[in-house]
Amino acid sequence: MADELQHPKIAELLGLSPEKLKKHAKVAQGVGIAFIILGVLAVLLPGVFSLGIELFLGWLLLISGIMQVIGGFSHMGAKGWWLQVLAGVLALIVGGLFIANPLKGVEFLTMFLAAMFFVNGLFRIFYCMGASGAPGATLGLINGIFGIIIGGIVWAQWPSSSAWFIGLLVGIDMLFFGITLLSLSSAVKKEGK
C-alpha cells in the first residue's frame, strides 16, 4: 500500500482511465516505432530530410502568407490591417524564396540555427553561473557549453554543414520521441500485468 502511494499509477498521472490508457499505449507503440524508423532514416539521410523540412517550411510560409494577406484586406479600414498585410507579404516572399531556391534556404536555416545554438548556449551559461548552487545549474551550464560547441562546429563548417545539420537534429529528436513513446507503452504493459 505504501508503495502505491509513493509511485502513482500511470493512468492517474496522465488523467486517463485504465481502459483508455491501454488503447493509447497501443497507438503510442505504433507511433513510437514509426518515429524511430523516421529518426534512423533522418540520421542516415540528413540531407534529404534537411531539404524536405526546408521545402515544407517554404510551402507553410507561402500558404500562411496568402491567408494573412487575404485576412488583412478583408479587414481593410480596421486598426492595423495593413500590418497584417505586410506580415503576409513578408511570409509570401520568404516562402517563395525557400521554394524557388531550397538549397539556399537550407543554408540560411542552418546559419540561423547555428547562431541560435551559440547565443542560447551563452545565455544558459550566464544564467547558470548566476544561479550556481541551484538544482540543475550544473546541468544547465553543461548544456550551455554544448550549445556553444554545436553552434561553433556548425558555423565553422558552414555552408557545408547545411547538408547534414537540420536533418540530423530532426532525426535525433524523432529517435528520442519514438523511444519515449515506446518506453511509456512498455511501462503501461508492465503495469497492466
Buried (B, 14 or more C-beta within 10 A) or exposed (E): EEEEEEEEEBBEEEEBEBEEBBEBBEEBBEBBBEBBEBBBBBBEBBBEBBBBBBBEBBEEBBEBBBEBBEBBEEBEEEEEBEEBBBBBBEBBEBBBBBBEBBBBBBBBBBBEBBEEBBEBBBEBBEBBEEEEEEEEBEEBBEBBBEBBEBBBBBBEBBEEBBBBBBBBBBBBEBBEBBBEBBEBBBEBEEBEE
